[in-house]
């Protein structure tokens, strides 16, 4: 603002013209007069229009990579935690009779025929129901559907199997 004194003793203020404010929107001017920088691929990728797309792609790739790495580490830790069987597996093939809890024996069966191929077991009861099983170590085994039990070999000569449902199978 400028001021000027008048003969009457009053001071008169004359306003200056307003400074123009920068406007938003519109097209951005090029960074240099020949627009040379925009011809390089990296600079072309980092222009405002493509920046979000590149950023989102990088975020997705980072997330997917970390997810895969976490999964691989988790599965490898599970594989490392599995007990390794040392020595030969016990021979469990034969016919067994159920002892112990009469309710459980009545439900699952009184006699069982076990066929073994390596660590895999096929178990059949006197009712004709067939299930699968697996020898998990030298002293443990598991029976899948229809029985869904875990077992422990409790005798040194593999004659008695103690199951998680409270029954014992004795080899005949």
C-alpha positions, 0 to 999 in steps of 0.5 A: 500500500502506498500513502500520500498526504493531502493539504487537508491533513488527511492521509489517503491510502491507495491499495496495490493490485492483488498478487495473483495466486497460483491456480490448481489443476491444468496441465503441468509444464514440462520439466525442461524445454526439450522434454529430454528427461521424459524420454528415459524409461524410469522417468517416464514410469514415475510421471504422476499418471503412472506413479500410482499404478507402479506403486500399487504393482510394487506393493502387490509384488512385495506382499505376494513375495512375503506371503510365499516366503512365509508359507515356505518357511512355515512348511519347512519348519513343519517338515523339520519337526516331523520325527524321522524314523530310524531303523526298520518299521515294526511288522504289524500284519496279522489278526488282532482281537479287541480288549478293554472298553467293551463299548468301544470294542462293540462300536469299532469291532471285536477282531481286526485284520491288518495288512501292511505295505511299508508304512501304510496299513489297511485295517478291516474289522469283522463287519467288513469295514475297511480303514487306512492307517499309517505307522508314524514311528517305531512305536506309534501309529494312526488309524484314519477314517472310520476309526480315527485313533492314535496308537502306541505299540506297548509290547517289545514283540509288537503283540499289543497296540494301545489305542487312544479310545481306551482299547487294546488290540492283542495279536492272535 
